[in-house]
Amino acid sequence: MTGGLDPDDLYAMPGIKRPAPHQGFPEREIFPDVAYQIVHDELMLDGVSRMNLATFCTTWVDDQARRLMNESLDKNIVDKDEYPQTAELEKRAVRMIADLWHSPDPAATLGTSTTGSSEAAMLGGLAAKWRWRKRGGTGTPNFVCGPVQVCWEKFARYFDVEIRQIPLRGDRLTMHPDDIADYCDENTIMVVPTFGQTFTGVYEDVAGIHQALDDLEEKTGLNIPIHVDAASGGFLAPFCAPDLVWDFRLPRVKSINASGHKTGLAPLGAGWAIWRTAQDLPKELIFNVDYLGGSMATFNLNFSRPGGQVITQYYDFIRLGRTGYGRVQNAIYAAAQHLAAGLAGLGLFELIHDGDPKRGITAVSWKLKGEQVFNLYDFSDRLRARGWLIAAYPLPADRDDETIMRTVLRHGFTLDMADMLLADMVRCLKQLKAHPLTTSLTSAEAGGFTHNAKAAVPLSGDGDADTNGKAKSGAGKAKS
Ligand SMILES: Cc1ncc(COP(=O)(O)O)c(C=O)c1O
């Protein structure tokens, strides 16, 4: 019985004949089918996630992963006592990742799942700040980095740490080991190389930065640790470039973050922070929760979090293992290289990252060769008409004169899709050349869908030189 409503056709029901509530808390209830359809239909305006090549995050999971997500919809990961097996799977996953990243003692080290790399980065940064303070650090703590994702600007601001971002110079699109010493002092809590730069996809030279810090210590006695932001590279290099030394094989690397929901292949909402040894995570940051009559250490910003992501991440690990991850990730690299070769063949673009597993993540980035009748924002916008979501944006300071484009390829992106994209690119370029725009798009006009994040209110002095005359945080926009 529908209380006088016509049950035959959803779209004839009263709930759908008036606009959905937009403001104020709705007064009346409606049938779940009606509410579902309203929400479902509204979401048709969203982009197709698998054609969203601006995101780094998982957009394809297998049926078993979906089933596990569904089965664990009701599990709060903080309820260790109530869901001890979920807690057990998290502990196993931490040990597995510690092993993958060559922790000296994977069984004994500490680590945690998080909601993503941002939370994991903040925890790594907080631990570094506490270690510095315990070593007797006073003054204003700082950390040194290259062009970083916005989570590091948030860390700096939320936790009152100065960010010393080394500006880009010329064709150096990563933080360079030669520059490190100039930016470090006795208040430097860590150096943060990005292993898989957000802007270009290229790996920063963690081993080179490590050597620069060894040299600095020899000259000055300063002993500065490294936190590696391996948001995307952490689940790629171990399988596809195992000889690249970037992880706990380097003794200064005290902590690493990675996104399970990016190249870790888990569904959205999974990240990891792992410490080299248990001693590298200050005890003051640990809070215990009840667990099987005892207690279990937690170190997270949130209390409640969904358990499904961790459960599914563990499923991915045991399902694929090293060989499976290698197979999946190499297939994505192959698609990236295919796309890069196709792009290079168009003759209009200069590749910055061509999907080489030793140089960077499963991404392709490029800039325009010389002057054209269109810019990359126009190109990005034109591609959007075919459903492809591909970010175009300026590089960070001091190379913000250069606009680039980047595609991040992920599990589920096939060679056929790369060919469809290339065909659409050719079509769009032909149109842009045949019908040149009188005024090209600007970054602000085109940037709506590139996941840009910028502080609403700049801190006074942002972008100026700091008291040492060094350039401060200058990155314009960070993508996720
Ligand atoms: C290098 C890097 N660090 C951190 C992040 C933030 O990760 P998350 O979106 O998992 O919070 C990203 C996101 O793209 C990233 O590329």
The ligand as a MOL file (V3000), in Angstrom:
LIG
                    3D

  0  0  0     0  0            999 V3000
M  V30 BEGIN CTAB
M  V30 COUNTS 16 16 0 0 0
M  V30 BEGIN ATOM
M  V30 1 C 52.4020 12.9140 -3.5540 0
M  V30 2 C 51.0580 12.9500 -2.8740 0
M  V30 3 N 50.9990 13.0390 -1.5430 0
M  V30 4 C 49.8250 13.0490 -0.8780 0
M  V30 5 C 48.6380 13.0000 -1.5730 0
M  V30 6 C 47.3400 13.0150 -0.8030 0
M  V30 7 O 46.8310 11.7240 -0.8020 0
M  V30 8 P 45.3450 11.3520 -0.3870 0
M  V30 9 O 44.5020 11.8480 -1.4960 0
M  V30 10 O 45.4080 9.8480 -0.2910 0
M  V30 11 O 45.0480 11.9940 0.9170 0
M  V30 12 C 48.6460 12.9060 -2.9640 0
M  V30 13 C 47.3960 12.8600 -3.7240 0
M  V30 14 O 47.3770 12.8400 -4.9220 0
M  V30 15 C 49.8910 12.8740 -3.6380 0
M  V30 16 O 49.9630 12.7960 -4.9680 0
M  V30 END ATOM
M  V30 BEGIN BOND
M  V30 1 1 1 2
M  V30 2 1 2 3
M  V30 3 2 2 15
M  V30 4 2 3 4
M  V30 5 1 4 5
M  V30 6 1 5 6
M  V30 7 2 5 12
M  V30 8 1 6 7
M  V30 9 1 7 8
M  V30 10 2 8 9
M  V30 11 1 8 10
M  V30 12 1 8 11
M  V30 13 1 12 13
M  V30 14 1 12 15
M  V30 15 2 13 14
M  V30 16 1 15 16
M  V30 END BOND
M  V30 END CTAB
M  END
